[in-house]
């Protein structure tokens, strides 16, 4: 898939939902930038960008804030994720 959007996923190492979110992108063969929020500076950056949300994963596609795994899965299940990635 030709990807026009930069994907960023804020994660922690032992987060099962982070792994599930990354599997969705892997299944679509798209690259993403994973940002580990074990680092307090990265966690504060994530909270600021994610409208105060502090759970992981927090996902951004381009400049759009997607939310967490549940929101990403809904986009995929509704066929909207693939369209977002190539627009």
C-alpha positions in Angstrom: 0.0 0.0 0.0 1.4 3.4 -0.9 1.3 5.3 2.3 1.0 9.1 2.3 0.5 9.5 6.0 3.0 9.4 8.9 1.9 7.0 11.6 3.0 7.4 15.2 2.1 5.0 18.0 2.9 5.8 21.6 3.4 2.5 23.4 4.9 0.6 26.4 6.8 -2.7 26.1 4.3 -4.9 27.9 1.0 -3.4 26.6 -1.2 -6.0 24.8 -3.3 -3.4 23.1 -0.1 -1.8 21.8 0.8 -5.1 20.2 -2.6 -5.5 18.7 -2.5 -1.9 17.2 0.9 -2.6 15.7 -0.4 -5.9 14.2 -3.2 -4.0 12.4 -0.6 -1.8 10.7 1.7 -4.8 10.1 -1.3 -6.6 8.4 -1.6 -3.6 6.0 2.2 -3.6 5.4 2.6 0.0 6.5 5.4 1.5 8.5 4.9 3.4 11.7 7.0 5.2 14.2 6.8 3.6 17.7 7.4 6.0 20.6 8.1 4.3 24.0 6.5 6.3 26.8 8.5 4.7 29.6 10.5 7.9 29.2 8.7 10.6 31.2 9.4 13.3 28.6 7.8 11.2 25.9 4.8 10.4 28.1 4.2 14.1 28.7 4.4 14.8 25.0 1.9 12.0 24.3 -0.5 13.4 27.0 -0.3 16.8 25.5 -0.9 15.6 21.9 -3.6 13.1 23.0 -5.8 15.6 24.7 -4.8 14.5 28.2 -5.2 10.8 27.6 -2.5 8.8 29.3 -3.3 5.2 28.5 -1.4 3.4 25.7 -1.5 3.0 22.8 -2.2 6.5 21.6 -2.2 6.7 17.8 -1.8 9.5 15.3 -2.1 9.3 11.5 -0.7 12.4 10.0 -2.0 15.2 12.1 -5.1 13.3 13.0 -5.5 12.0 16.5 -7.1 8.5 16.3 -7.2 7.5 19.9 -6.4 4.0 21.2 -6.6 0.5 20.0 -10.5 0.4 20.1 -10.8 3.4 17.8 -8.2 2.1 15.4 -10.0 -1.3 15.2 -13.3 0.4 14.5 -11.7 2.4 11.6 -10.3 -0.9 10.2 -13.5 -2.8 10.6 -15.5 -0.1 8.9 -13.1 0.0 6.0 -12.0 3.6 6.8 -8.4 3.0 7.9 -7.1 2.0 4.5 -8.7 5.0 2.9 -7.2 7.3 5.5 -3.7 5.9 4.9 -3.7 6.6 1.2 -5.4 10.0 1.0 
